[in-house]
Amino acid sequence: MVGTAMFFYGLLLSFIFSGASRNAKLHRPNPPMMQYLGYVLCGLTAGVSVILIAHAVGDTLGTPLLPLTI
């Protein structure tokens, strides 16, 4: 289940970034929906990376800072 979610997340992220880079090359503004979705995906990526770094630090220290179980 996690693999499927990661696949679709990566697919959506690559679609948004390729569209934004194409619009930048053609000197066109991005559609507002694409821009907002790009901001949401970047924020989600940053949030998940902070959570996973905190989890890794907790495992290194021996006490779980965030008890993540999958």
ABEGO torsion letter per residue (X at the ends): XAAAAAAAAAAAAAAAAAAAAAAAAAGBBBBAAAAAAAAAAAAAAAAAAAAAAAAAAAAAAGBBABBBBX
